[in-house]
Amino acid sequence: QVQLVESGGGVVQPGRSLRLSCAASGFTFSSYDMHWVRQAPGKGLEWVAVISYDGTNEYFADSVKGRFTISRDNSKNTLYLQMNSLRAEDTSVYYCAKEVLVVGTTGPYWYFDLWGRGTLVTVSS
Amino acid sequence: SSELTQDPAVSVALGQTVRITCQGDSLRGYYANWYQQKPGQAPVLVIYDKNNRPSGIPDRFSGSRSGNTASLTITGAQAEDEADYYCNSRDSSGNHVVFGGGTKLTVL
């Protein structure tokens, strides 16, 4: 079954750390760039970070740069998000998403074709 | 600018046509993708690249672009189309992803 399953969310105090996991199945995980996207309660989607298929490139939103790291273990088909120095504004549902990149005849294009169901992170004292 | 701007809310009568727009400078170089999100659920891709629909998405959904504005059109809106819709694209660096603020579609 093709799916992504996030885990590791919970309630954490400001300034503390948390690590999220995203377990992939049903596709060749090591062939795809993977992203984290979050959604604060009642708000819109916010892109968080991306890691290349082989783990050699990573990019972060300015809002989390320097506090969050992204990694992957292709032998375990698992994506991670290490979140440090958490703030109240990091409270969100965190989704992992799989990126499909296609090199078309008129140029490359990409999209997120698979999302997990999300895991809720609440930062509160 | 790396921002994508969407109208917060749009409504449409059942069976009528509605257009949801997404505006941003990055759209001059990149096509927008569109996602549908219903309450309590993860987003679902409905349109990607110029005007492509994933398997299972009804053909009443279509996409287009003109200048720095991308549009999602629903021709003959159904009650089940009531949802939040988000556009996304890449920023000018190509390394970061940006989302629009989302449009809440109400089907009357």
Chai-1 contact restraints between the chains, C-beta under 6 A:
chainA,res_idxA,chainB,res_idxB,connection_type,confidence,min_distance_angstrom,max_distance_angstrom,comment,restraint_id
A,G44,B,G101,contact,1.0,0.0,6.0,A-B,restraint_1
A,G44,B,G102,contact,1.0,0.0,6.0,A-B,restraint_2
A,L45,B,Y86,contact,1.0,0.0,6.0,A-B,restraint_3
A,L45,B,F99,contact,1.0,0.0,6.0,A-B,restraint_4
A,W47,B,V97,contact,1.0,0.0,6.0,A-B,restraint_5
A,W47,B,F99,contact,1.0,0.0,6.0,A-B,restraint_6
A,Y59,B,N95,contact,1.0,0.0,6.0,A-B,restraint_7
A,Y59,B,H96,contact,1.0,0.0,6.0,A-B,restraint_8
A,Y109,B,D49,contact,1.0,0.0,6.0,A-B,restraint_9
A,Y111,B,N33,contact,1.0,0.0,6.0,A-B,restraint_10
A,Y111,B,L45,contact,1.0,0.0,6.0,A-B,restraint_11
A,Y111,B,Y48,contact,1.0,0.0,6.0,A-B,restraint_12
A,D113,B,L45,contact,1.0,0.0,6.0,A-B,restraint_13
A,W115,B,A42,contact,1.0,0.0,6.0,A-B,restraint_14
A,W115,B,P43,contact,1.0,0.0,6.0,A-B,restraint_15
A,R117,B,A42,contact,1.0,0.0,6.0,A-B,restraint_16
